[in-house]
Structure formats: C-alpha cells, structure tokens
Amino acid sequence: MANLSLKHIYKVYPNGVKAVNDFTMEIADKEFIVFVGPSGCGKSTTLRMIAGLEDITAGELKIGDLVVNDVEPKDRDIAMVFQNYALYPHMTVFENIAFGLRLRKMPREEINRRVKEAAEILGITEYLGRKPKEMSGGQRQRVSLGRAIVREPKVMLLDEPLSNLDAKLRTQMRSEIAKLHKRLGTTFIYVTHDQIEAMTMGTRIVVMKDGFVQQIDTPKNLYNYPGNKFVAGFIGTPQMNFFEGTLKKVGENVEVVFKYTDAKVIVPYSYFYKTRPSYLNGDTDVIIGLRAENVSLDPEVVAKSNATIKVKISHKEELGNETLIYGDINMEGDGYTESSTRIIIKSISEIEYSAGDIVDAALDLDHVHLFDAATEVSILPRIPEFNYLDCEVQGREIAFLGVKAELPPAIECESGVGELLIPTDAIKLGGEIEAQVVGIEEVLGKKLLSMELGGRRIFAVVDEDVTTPTVNISLDMKKISVLRDGVEIVSPMPETVSFSGKFTKKKVIEDVPETEAERAKRLAKEQKRANVTEETPEEGAPVAEPPVVTKRKKVVKFSLDIENAEFPAPEEIAQKLIAALTIKRVFDKKYRFECTPYDLTIAEQGIEAQLVEILDYGAERFAHCTVGDKAVYVKLDDSIGSLDGIIHLIPEIDKLAIIQADMDIRLV
C-alpha cells in the first residue's frame, strides 16, 4: 500500500487554459479521498494526472517514496475504474477481469486465484461465464471493479463510477465500494459531482471549483465549518440559506440586520469573538448563512429563542419524515425565487402551514456562518487570523486588556488609543503576561489555544498541548499591527521576500574528470597498445593507482539570474524547471523568486541591496533594504555588527519558491 504526495500540481493546456491550479495535498495510506465539485472544476483532470493519463505541467507527484511525474501509467502500480465500465463485449466476465493479468504474463494458477477471489468479494462468482450484455449496470460496474482489484494496486482510482446507475443502484453500490475499501485496505481516490456520495464515502473530501481547491477536510468538518460560501452551499441538502446583512457591535451585544427586510436580532458578542471588528461596524456588508435545520417554526422553540424573525410561507415539499417549508423574510417576496431573503426551513412538526401564512421563526445562531460579501470567504473561521483588541500607547509601552508590554526599538508609535491586531501565531508560550486557559482543540493539524485575558477571549496557535489552568505568554512584536481611526499606524514586518529574475543556461568549457567507464576503457587501450599483461603484485606490495585523467569538454551550466546576480541552479531545481514542458521557451520567461527573511544571508557578493535601516525587535534584528523598488528584509546574526550603504545578499537556493510570473505557476 502507499501514501501519495501532491505538491503544487498544475495542469495548463497549450492554449493557456489552467485546468488545475496549485493542487497540494498529502494522502495517507489506506485513506478514502473524494474529489467533488461541479463539472469542469478539475477533479477528473487531477485524477488523470495521478494515473499518468495526463501530463503534469508543474509540481511533484509521489506515490510512496517514488516521484512518478515521468513514470508510465502501467508502472505506477495503480488501477483505475472508469465511468463507462470499459468492458470488452466479446469477452466473458472472467476474461474481462483476467485480461490485465494475462498481459503481464502472470501464471494461470495465480490468475484463476485472483479472479475467483475478486468475484467472491464482489458477489459475481455466478456470472463469471456471462458476457457484459447479459448483466445489469450494477453488475457491470462490479466487473469493472474486479478488474482493478485483481491488480492488487497501491492506489485505486475511481472516476465517477456510479453516475450511469439509477438511484437505487447508486445507493447499493456506495455501500459496496465502502465495504470493498475496508476489506482491501488500500488507498482509494474517488471522483464524483454528487455531494451525497462524497459525504457518505470519504474519510476526507477535496472540494474543487474552477481548477482551485476550495477546502480539504472531513465530511463533518466541511458541513459544520465551511471555509467559504461555495463550500457552504455545495455541501448539504437543501442548500444553506444565505442572507445579505450587516453586523453592529453595541456594548456586549451584536445587532444582526437582514437587508431588504425589517428583520433584525440582537445576540451576545461572544457569538462573534473570532470575527474581525471591521465587520462589526454596521456598515460592512456580510453574508449570513443558516442551514434549514437551524431554523425552527416549533412554537416551543420560538418561545424560548432570543433570535426570532417573521417568515411569510410560500409553499412546502413533503419528504415523508420531514417537510421542507419555503418562505421569505421579505413580506413582499414570493418564496420561490432564489434571493437573499428566501428561506428554507426543515420541519418535523405536524402543524400545517398554508401559503401566505406569516409565522415567527427561531434562528439558532450557535450555528451561524458568516462570509465576506465580496470575497465570500468565511469571516467566522475555526482558527481566527487575528485577535482584535482595544489598546493605548503611552511612550514606549502599549496597554491592552489590563496588561502592559514594552514596544521594541523597531516600533515607533505616537501615544494615543487605537486597535491592536495580534495574529494568532504571534502569541508565544512563555513570557510575563499571565492568561487563564479556557481550552485547547486540534484544528486541521494545528493546536488552537483559547484563553481569557482581562475578561476577553483571545486565541493562539501553539506547538504543544497545554494542561495547566494558566499560562504565561508573550507577543512576537514584528507581527502586530496598530490601527487608529481605521488607519494602520504600525505595520507588521513582511514575512515573504520577493525577487525577479530568469532561468538561464550557457555552455562553458571545463576540465571534467573522466567517468569510471571512460577510465576503464582508456586503461584497457593503453594495456593493449603496450602489449602488457597485468601481473599479480606480490603480497603486501603497494599497488599504484592509475592517474585520473581530465578532459576539456563543453558543459551546459544552468543558473538562476536573480536581480542581476547569478547563482548556480542545483540539478534538481533545473530539471523541475525544464520539465515544465507546456511552458514554452522556459529560458525566455520571467520568474519570481520568494523566500523568508530567514533564508537570506549577507555576504561580499550577491544581490545588491541598499540598506535603509536596522530593525531591532528585541530578541531579533533585521536589515530593512531595498532592491530596485522592492522592500527586502534580512534576519541578522548576532555576529553582524554595524552595516551601512550597499550590502549584498545570498538566498538559500534550496528554500526558494520559484514562480513563473506571467502564468503565476509555482514550479518549485
């Protein structure tokens, strides 16, 4: 069995169309991964790149420990099940399943064993003598699966295998495939456009749209914590209700206003701890999302709720054990047209409602979802980007939540009140600030620590578990921001440094040592010319090593030309750039080279930079420079003393991200 690693995978067609953009994912051994999304989102193209049926434009694909970008499909140890079964009509079921094994010239006894075992697993033993035309759609799909199973592959790829079946058969085959995955214990990658298949089968789901990965998570987390409006609307039946509105913080409460209606509710601010204050000013448009089951018409629930709105009923859909009730929170709306005021309510009540009824509905805002109206990205994330706090600067001190911290020399800020933005990864364990621990949870492989400080909830991403009731914390001051009247007066130091340049090659003449094969051939010729037979030396006598000869040869040298400074390109990096076959004229393209301030060193030669200032953040010092019109930051070692004027920078080549600038494709 095997794990898969996909790093910055792109598929760009010769006409410039990007089918897959920067697909990065680690797939563990024995996982059941589902790619889901609307038609044209890139899910099947990604699967075909894994299978080797499509060339990878850029990126690295590993199956196990082997990079397989250039490995033929037959040598990747994968098996693929297609949407249309792809069975040979003139062959029996046995012959169809055994066909691939016979091509590999496997012994007859082993073929018989594998085919019978696969048929038993799939429940098609009695059909082995039939032709495909004598079988139903579900049975043919089992045969297609059987042909993949007998390969005993490391990875099973399934491309919409159930889309040609009717609803009943699809439900049955979903269970069969899930059971098959458990029994075989191999890695499954499954493509579908049906979100019900994705939710019921996958251990993790990859949601795609327009060639981009929108979110990767477990079915439960995708449902409960969608990262954007598209995921929220795609996952779940019926689709989530989306309303346009605004949020306004009033004391310790937030007023939620629904646009185009008279509806508004007031809820505690604790519901919105993870939301940026800029969204709570009452002027910024947001999208409010609520699932149908989080809206109730039950009179008892409505009576106890502190968040109710009026709904005008339009029609309903009876589904047996539950009813979908459609309506509008705008009394002039029709409830049929999909709009920002239409609402769908899932009800199990036996109360009958008629078209035109105006009723009270209770909103469960414990399960509310909020999205930016322009970007549609969640503004109520599981891991908040920042902690937003009121602060006051006095001299060299900044006060917030009842504590004071000294500002480092690198930060200049006039005295006054404002807002302090502390990224969750800028709060470090250890320091002089004491906070009460509320809890710690694992979120997408990260540990999110919740704390109380000065009566306010704050969050931090930490590396270790915390089991004590209190912790001491400190701030990474180079990451904080201070706002005053909405204007940023203290900015964080950029975490990424960017350069421009080219990938070049040139032929040079060098003295190159002969290879072992060339050396052996030369010695053989010399011995033949001298007509000398090699004598066995006496025991203990020293053996003279024949000298190594060098030859002057033309050698191709690859380089990275970064801001007019030339650096040798390591063989691995050069081959990755050259391997991007669909990017024509690889040496004529413009590239962007990115790294962190920690990946640069100051030297006597390299990229020429003009020193602007030294930034002292206490524990760390950085040189702020300019290269052309670009700002560049470099971490300074303690050994570096004073600097002035022109300095030279050398990047750590192995840590550079190399992006083809025109097409914005990350190649390394």
C-alpha positions in Angstrom: 0.0 0.0 0.0 1.1 3.6 -0.4 0.7 7.2 0.6 0.5 10.0 -2.1 2.1 13.4 -2.0 0.9 16.1 -4.4 2.9 19.3 -4.2 2.0 22.4 -6.2 0.4 20.4 -9.1 -0.7 22.4 -12.2 -2.3 21.5 -15.4 -2.0 24.1 -18.1 -3.1 23.3 -21.7 -1.2 24.7 -24.7 -3.9 27.3 -25.3 -3.1 28.7 -21.8 -6.2 27.3 -20.0 -5.4 26.3 -16.4 -7.4 23.2 -15.5 -5.8 22.7 -12.2 -4.1 25.4 -10.1 -1.6 24.7 -7.3 -3.1 21.4 -6.0 -1.2 20.5 -2.8 -2.2 17.6 -0.6 -0.8 14.7 1.4 -2.9 11.5 1.2 -2.2 8.9 3.9 -2.0 5.1 3.2 -5.5 3.5 3.2 -7.4 6.8 3.1 -10.6 7.1 1.1 -10.3 10.5 -0.6 -13.1 12.0 -2.6 -12.7 14.8 -5.1 -16.0 16.6 -5.5 -17.2 19.7 -7.4 -19.3 20.8 -10.3 -18.5 19.8 -13.9 -15.3 21.5 -15.2 -13.8 22.1 -11.8 -10.6 20.0 -12.5 -11.4 16.9 -10.3 -11.1 14.3 -13.2 -8.1 16.1 -14.6 -6.3 15.7 -11.2 -7.2 12.1 -11.1 -5.9 11.5 -14.6 -2.6 13.2 -13.7 -2.3 10.8 -10.8 -3.0 7.9 -13.1 -0.5 9.2 -15.7 -3.1 9.7 -18.4 -2.4 13.5 -18.4 1.0 15.1 -18.2 1.7 17.3 -15.2 2.6 20.8 -16.2 4.3 21.7 -13.0 4.6 20.2 -9.5 5.7 17.0 -7.9 3.7 13.8 -7.6 4.9 11.0 -5.3 3.4 7.5 -4.8 5.1 6.1 -1.8 8.7 7.5 -1.9 8.9 7.5 -5.7 8.4 10.6 -7.8 6.2 9.4 -10.7 5.8 12.6 -12.9 7.6 10.8 -15.8 6.7 7.2 -14.9 4.4 5.4 -17.4 0.9 4.6 -16.2 1.5 0.9 -16.3 4.5 1.3 -14.0 2.7 3.4 -11.3 1.1 0.4 -9.6 -2.4 2.0 -9.7 -5.7 0.7 -11.0 -8.5 2.8 -12.5 -12.2 2.3 -12.7 -13.9 4.4 -15.4 -17.4 5.9 -15.6 -18.4 3.8 -18.6 -17.1 0.4 -17.3 -14.8 0.0 -20.4 -15.5 -3.8 -20.6 -14.8 -5.9 -23.7 -18.2 -7.0 -25.1 -16.9 -10.2 -26.7 -15.2 -11.5 -23.6 -16.8 -13.2 -20.6 -16.7 -11.7 -17.2 -13.8 -14.0 -16.2 -11.8 -12.9 -19.3 -12.5 -9.2 -18.7 -11.2 -9.4 -15.1 -8.2 -11.5 -16.1 -7.2 -9.5 -19.2 -4.7 -7.2 -17.5 -3.1 -10.1 -15.6 -2.7 -12.1 -18.9 -1.0 -9.1 -20.5 1.5 -9.2 -17.6 2.1 -12.9 -18.4 1.1 -14.0 -14.9 0.9 -17.7 -14.2 -2.5 -19.3 -15.0 -3.0 -20.6 -11.5 -2.4 -17.1 -10.0 -4.8 -15.6 -12.4 -7.5 -18.1 -11.5 -6.9 -17.5 -7.8 -7.1 -13.7 -8.1 -10.2 -13.7 -10.3 -12.1 -16.1 -8.1 -11.2 -14.1 -5.0 -12.3 -10.8 -6.6 -15.5 -12.3 -7.8 -16.3 -13.6 -4.3 -15.6 -10.2 -2.8 -17.9 -8.6 -5.3 -20.6 -11.3 -5.3 -20.3 -12.0 -9.0 -19.0 -15.6 -8.9 -22.0 -17.0 -10.6 -21.6 -14.5 -13.5 -18.0 -15.4 -14.5 -19.2 -17.2 -17.6 -21.5 -14.4 -18.9 -20.9 -11.6 -21.4 -21.3 -8.0 -20.3 -24.5 -7.5 -22.3 -26.2 -10.2 -20.2 -25.7 -8.2 -17.0 -27.2 -5.2 -15.3 -25.5 -1.8 -14.9 -24.6 -2.5 -11.3 -23.2 -5.9 -12.1 -21.1 -4.5 -14.9 -19.7 -1.9 -12.5 -18.7 -4.7 -10.2 -16.9 -6.4 -13.1 -15.0 -3.1 -13.7 -14.1 -3.0 -10.0 -13.0 -6.7 -10.1 -10.6 -5.9 -13.0 -9.0 -3.2 -10.8 -8.9 -5.4 -7.6 -7.0 -8.3 -9.2 -4.2 -5.9 -9.9 -3.7 -5.6 -6.2 -2.6 -2.0 -6.7 -1.2 0.5 -4.3 -3.8 3.0 -5.2 -7.4 2.6 -6.6 -8.7 5.5 -8.7 -12.4 5.7 -9.4 -13.7 8.3 -11.9 -17.5 8.8 -11.3 -18.1 5.1 -11.4 -21.8 5.3 -10.3 -23.0 8.2 -12.5 -24.6 5.8 -15.0 -26.6 3.9 -12.4 -30.2 4.6 -11.2 -30.7 6.0 -7.7 -31.3 2.6 -6.0 -28.3 1.0 -7.6 -26.1 4.0 -6.7 -27.1 3.7 -3.0 -26.3 0.0 -3.1 -23.0 0.4 -4.9 -21.9 3.2 -2.5 -22.2 0.7 0.3 -20.4 -2.0 -1.8 -17.5 0.3 -2.6 -17.1 1.5 1.1 -17.1 -2.2 2.2 -14.6 -3.0 -0.6 -12.3 -0.2 0.6 -12.4 -1.6 4.2 -11.7 -5.1 3.0 -8.9 -4.4 0.6 -7.2 -1.9 2.9 -5.7 0.2 0.1 -5.8 3.9 -0.8 -8.9 4.9 -2.7 -9.3 8.2 -4.7 -12.8 8.7 -5.9 -14.2 11.4 -8.2 -17.8 12.5 -8.1 -20.0 15.5 -8.6 -22.6 14.1 -6.1 -22.1 15.6 -2.7 -24.1 12.8 -1.1 -21.6 10.3 -2.4 -18.8 12.4 -1.1 -20.3 12.8 2.3 -21.2 9.2 2.8 -18.0 7.6 1.5 -14.9 9.8 2.0 -12.6 9.9 5.1 -11.6 13.3 3.7 -13.2 15.4 0.9 -11.5 17.7 -1.6 -14.0 20.4 -2.8 -12.9 22.0 -6.1 -14.1 24.9 -8.2 -12.7 26.3 -11.4 -9.5 24.4 -11.0 -8.8 25.6 -7.4 -9.1 23.6 -4.2 -11.7 25.3 -2.1 -11.3 23.2 1.1 -9.9 19.8 2.2 -11.5 18.3 5.3 -13.6 15.5 6.8 -17.2 15.4 5.8 -18.4 16.5 9.2 -16.0 19.5 9.3 -16.9 20.6 5.8 -20.6 20.6 6.8 -20.0 22.4 10.1 -17.1 24.6 9.2 -17.2 25.6 5.5 -14.3 27.8 4.5 -16.3 29.9 2.0 -19.8 30.4 0.7 -19.3 28.0 -2.2 -18.4 25.1 0.1 -21.3 26.0 2.4 -23.8 26.0 -0.4 -22.4 22.9 -2.2 -22.3 20.6 0.9 -25.6 19.9 2.5 -29.2 19.3 1.3 -31.1 21.5 1.0 -28.7 24.3 0.2 -27.8 26.6 3.1 -29.9 29.8 3.4 -27.9 32.9 2.5 -29.0 36.4 3.6 -27.3 39.7 3.0 -26.9 41.8 6.1 -24.8 43.8 8.5 -23.4 43.4 12.0 -23.1 46.1 14.6 -21.4 45.7 18.0 -23.4 47.6 20.7 -21.7 47.1 24.0 -21.5 43.4 24.7 -24.1 42.6 22.1 -24.2 42.5 18.3 -27.2 43.7 16.2 -27.7 41.4 13.2 -29.7 43.3 10.5 -31.1 41.4 7.4 -31.1 43.6 4.3 -34.2 44.3 2.2 -36.4 43.4 5.3 -37.4 44.8 8.7 -35.8 41.7 10.3 -33.1 42.1 12.9 -31.9 40.2 16.0 -29.6 41.0 18.9 -27.3 38.4 20.2 -24.3 38.3 22.7 -20.9 39.4 21.3 -19.5 36.0 22.4 -21.0 34.6 19.2 -18.6 36.7 17.1 -15.3 36.6 19.1 -13.5 35.3 16.0 -14.8 37.9 13.7 -12.8 41.0 12.7 -14.1 44.2 14.3 -14.2 45.8 10.8 -17.2 43.6 10.1 -19.0 44.7 13.2 -19.3 48.4 12.4 -22.8 48.2 11.0 -21.7 49.4 7.5 -19.8 46.5 6.1 -21.9 44.0 4.1 -21.7 40.4 5.1 -23.5 37.2 4.0 -25.3 35.4 6.9 -25.6 31.6 6.4 -28.0 29.3 8.2 -28.9 25.7 7.3 -32.5 24.7 7.1 -32.3 22.6 10.3 -31.1 25.6 12.2 -34.3 27.5 11.7 -37.4 26.3 13.6 -41.1 27.0 13.5 -41.8 24.9 16.5 -43.8 27.2 18.9 -41.9 25.9 22.0 -38.6 26.6 20.4 -39.7 30.1 19.2 -41.0 31.0 22.7 -37.6 30.2 24.2 -35.5 31.9 21.5 -33.9 35.3 21.7 -33.4 35.5 17.9 -36.7 35.4 16.0 -37.8 36.8 12.7 -41.1 36.9 10.7 -41.4 34.5 7.7 -44.1 34.6 5.0 -44.8 31.0 3.9 -45.0 30.3 0.2 -45.0 26.5 -0.4 -43.7 23.2 1.0 -42.2 19.9 -0.1 -43.3 16.8 1.8 -40.5 14.3 2.1 -42.2 11.7 4.4 -40.5 12.0 7.8 -39.8 15.7 7.3 -41.1 18.7 5.4 -39.2 21.5 3.6 -41.1 24.7 4.1 -40.3 27.6 1.8 -40.9 31.2 2.5 -39.5 34.7 2.5 -38.4 37.1 5.3 -39.3 40.0 3.0 -43.1 40.2 3.2 -43.1 41.3 -0.5 -41.1 38.3 -1.6 -42.6 35.2 -3.3 -40.5 32.5 -1.6 -40.0 30.8 -5.0 -37.2 32.9 -6.5 -33.8 32.2 -5.1 -32.9 35.5 -3.4 -31.1 36.9 -0.4 -34.4 36.9 1.5 -35.8 33.5 0.6 -35.7 30.9 3.4 -35.9 27.1 3.5 -36.9 25.5 6.9 -36.7 21.8 7.7 -39.6 20.9 9.9 -40.7 17.6 11.6 -43.7 19.3 13.2 -47.2 18.1 12.3 -48.5 21.7 12.2 -50.0 22.5 8.8 -49.0 25.8 7.2 -50.7 27.4 4.2 -49.3 29.8 1.5 -49.5 33.3 2.7 -49.2 32.5 6.5 -46.9 34.8 8.4 -45.2 33.0 11.2 -42.3 33.5 13.7 -39.1 31.5 13.1 -36.4 30.9 15.6 -32.8 31.2 14.4 -30.1 29.0 16.0 -27.2 31.4 15.8 -24.9 29.0 17.6 -24.7 27.5 14.1 -24.5 30.7 12.1 -22.0 31.1 9.3 -20.6 34.5 8.2 -18.9 35.3 4.9 -17.4 38.4 3.4 -19.8 39.8 0.8 -17.1 40.5 -1.8 -14.7 37.5 -1.4 -17.3 35.0 0.0 -14.6 33.7 2.4 -15.6 32.8 5.9 -15.2 35.6 8.5 -16.0 33.3 11.4 -13.2 30.7 10.9 -12.3 27.9 13.2 -8.8 29.4 13.5 -9.1 33.2 13.6 -6.4 35.1 11.8 -6.2 37.9 14.4 -7.1 38.9 17.9 -8.6 42.4 17.7 -8.2 44.3 20.9 -8.5 47.9 22.1 -5.2 49.4 23.1 -3.5 52.5 24.3 0.1 53.6 23.6 1.9 55.7 26.2 5.6 56.4 25.4 7.3 53.1 24.9 4.5 51.0 26.4 1.4 49.5 24.9 -1.5 48.6 27.2 -4.3 46.2 26.3 -6.7 44.0 28.4 -5.3 45.3 31.6 -1.6 44.4 30.8 1.3 46.4 29.5 4.1 45.4 27.2 7.2 47.3 26.1 7.5 48.3 22.5 10.8 47.3 20.9 13.0 50.0 19.3 11.8 48.9 15.8 8.3 50.1 16.5 7.6 53.9 16.5 4.1 54.9 17.5 2.7 58.1 18.9 0.8 58.0 22.1 -3.0 57.5 21.9 -5.8 54.9 21.8 -6.4 52.5 18.9 -6.9 48.9 18.0 -4.3 46.2 18.4 -4.2 43.3 15.9 -2.3 40.3 17.1 -2.1 37.3 14.8 -2.9 34.0 16.5 0.6 32.7 15.6 2.2 35.8 17.2 1.2 34.8 20.7 4.0 32.6 22.1 4.1 30.5 25.3 6.5 31.8 27.8 6.7 35.4 28.9 5.4 37.8 31.6 1.7 38.0 30.6 -0.5 35.6 32.6 -3.7 34.3 31.0 -6.4 31.8 32.1 -6.7 28.7 29.9 -10.2 28.1 28.6 -9.4 25.1 26.4 -7.3 23.7 23.6 -8.5 21.9 20.4 -6.9 20.2 17.4 -7.9 22.0 14.2 -6.5 20.8 10.8 -3.4 19.6 12.5 -2.9 22.8 14.5 -3.4 23.3 18.2 -5.7 26.3 18.9 -5.4 27.6 22.5 -8.3 29.6 23.9 -7.6 31.9 26.8 -9.2 34.6 29.0 -7.3 37.8 29.5 -8.8 40.9 31.1 -12.3 39.4 30.7 -11.8 38.9 27.0 -11.3 35.7 24.9 -8.1 35.5 22.9 -6.7 32.7 20.7 -3.2 31.4 19.9 -1.8 28.7 17.7 0.7 26.7 19.7 3.0 23.8 19.2 2.4 21.8 22.3 -0.5 20.7 24.5 -1.4 22.9 27.5 -2.7 21.2 30.6 -2.2 23.9 33.2 -5.1 26.3 34.3 -2.9 29.3 33.5 -0.1 30.1 31.0 2.4 32.8 30.6 2.5 34.3 27.1 4.5 36.9 25.1 4.0 38.7 21.8 6.1 38.4 18.6 6.2 42.2 18.1 7.3 42.1 14.5 3.8 40.6 13.6 1.5 43.0 15.3 -0.5 45.9 13.8 -1.9 49.1 15.4 -4.8 50.9 13.9 -6.1 54.4 14.7 -9.3 55.7 13.2 -9.1 52.8 10.8 -5.6 53.7 9.5 -2.7 51.3 10.1 0.0 53.3 12.0 2.1 50.3 13.0 2.6 47.6 10.3 3.9 44.1 10.7 7.2 43.2 9.1 6.5 41.2 5.8 7.1 37.5 6.1 7.9 37.0 2.4 10.8 38.5 0.4 10.3 38.6 -3.4 12.8 39.0 -6.2 12.6 39.0 -10.0 14.8 37.1 -12.4 15.4 34.5 -15.1 16.4 30.9 -15.5 19.5 30.8 -17.8 21.8 28.3 -19.4 25.2 28.6 -21.1 27.8 26.3 -22.5 31.3 26.5 -20.9 34.5 24.6 -21.5 35.7 22.9 -18.3 38.3 20.3 -17.2 36.0 17.4 -16.4 37.3 14.2 -14.7 36.8 11.1 -16.8 34.0 8.7 -15.7 34.7 5.2 -14.4 33.6 3.7 -17.7 35.9 6.1 -19.7 38.8 5.4 -17.3 38.4 1.6 -17.7 38.2 1.9 -21.5 41.4 4.1 -21.6 43.4 1.8 -19.4 42.4 -1.2 -21.5 43.5 0.6 -24.6 46.9 1.6 -23.0 47.5 -2.0 -21.9 46.7 -3.3 -25.4 49.0 -0.7 -27.0 51.9 -1.6 -24.7 51.1 -5.3 -25.1 51.5 -5.7 -21.4 49.7 -8.4 -19.4 48.7 -7.3 -15.9 50.9 -9.1 -13.3 49.7 -10.0 -9.9 51.6 -7.9 -7.4 53.4 -9.6 -4.6 51.5 -9.9 -1.3 51.9 -6.8 0.7 53.4 -4.8 -2.1 51.8 -1.3 -2.7 49.5 -1.0 -5.7 49.9 2.2 -7.7 46.5 3.7 -8.7 46.4 4.8 -12.3 46.1 8.5 -12.5 42.7 10.1 -13.2 42.7 12.0 -16.5 40.7 15.1 -17.0 39.3 16.2 -20.4 38.3 19.6 -21.6 34.6 19.4 -22.5 31.7 21.6 -23.3 29.3 21.6 -20.3 25.8 23.1 -20.0 25.5 25.2 -16.9 22.1 26.2 -15.5 21.8 29.4 -13.4 19.2 31.5 -11.6 19.7 35.1 -12.5 18.2 36.9 -9.5 18.1 40.7 -9.7 21.2 40.6 -12.0 23.2 38.3 -9.6 23.9 34.8 -10.9 23.6 31.7 -8.8 24.2 28.1 -9.9 21.0 26.2 -10.2 21.1 22.8 -8.4 20.4 19.9 -10.8 17.1 19.0 -9.1 15.8 22.6 -9.5 17.0 22.9 -13.1 15.2 19.6 -14.0 12.0 20.7 -12.4 12.0 23.9 -14.4 12.9 22.2 -17.7 10.3 19.5 -17.1 7.5 22.1 -17.3 7.1 21.1 -20.9 3.9 23.0 -21.7 5.6 26.3 -20.6 7.3 27.2 -23.9 10.7 28.9 -24.0 11.4 28.2 -20.4 14.6 30.3 -20.6 12.8 33.3 -22.0 10.2 33.5 -19.2 10.2 35.9 -16.2 10.3 34.3 -12.8 9.5 35.4 -9.3 11.7 34.1 -6.5 10.3 34.1 -3.0 11.8 33.2 0.4 11.6 34.4 4.0 13.9 36.9 5.7 15.5 33.9 7.5 16.6 32.4 4.1 18.9 35.3 3.2 22.5 36.0 4.4 24.7 39.0 4.0 27.9 38.4 2.0 30.6 40.2 0.0 29.0 39.2 -3.4 25.4 38.5 -4.4 22.2 40.6 -4.9 23.0 44.2 -4.5 20.8 46.0 -1.9 20.6 49.4 -0.4 20.4 49.4 3.4 17.6 51.5 4.7 17.6 50.8 8.5 18.2 48.2 11.1 15.0 47.0 12.8 15.6 45.9 16.4 12.7 43.8 17.8 14.5 42.8 21.0 15.0 39.1 20.5 15.7 39.5 16.8 17.3 42.1 14.5 16.5 42.6 10.8 18.1 44.7 8.0 15.5 46.6 6.0 16.8 47.1 2.5 15.7 48.0 -1.0 16.4 46.1 -4.2 15.3 48.3 -7.0 11.7 49.3 -5.9 11.3 46.2 -3.7 11.5 46.2 0.1 13.6 43.4 1.4 14.1 42.2 5.0 17.0 40.1 6.2 17.5 38.3 9.5 20.8 39.5 11.1 23.0 37.1 13.0 24.4 38.3 16.3 27.9 38.3 14.8 26.9 41.0 12.3 27.8 44.5 13.7 27.2 47.8 12.0 26.1 48.0 8.4 26.0 50.9 6.0 25.3 51.7 2.4 25.4 48.9 -0.2 25.2 45.3 1.0 25.0 42.0 -0.9 22.5 39.2 -0.2 22.7 35.5 -0.9 19.5 33.4 -0.8 19.4 29.8 0.3 18.6 28.3 -3.1 17.1 25.1 -1.8 14.4 27.2 0.0 13.4 29.4 -2.8 9.9 29.2 -4.2 10.1 29.7 -8.0 7.0 31.1 -9.7 6.6 31.6 -13.4 5.5 35.2 -13.3 3.3 35.5 -16.4 1.1 32.5 -15.8 1.5 32.6 -11.9 2.5 28.9 -11.7 4.7 27.7 -8.8 7.3 25.4 -10.4 9.5 24.8 -7.3 
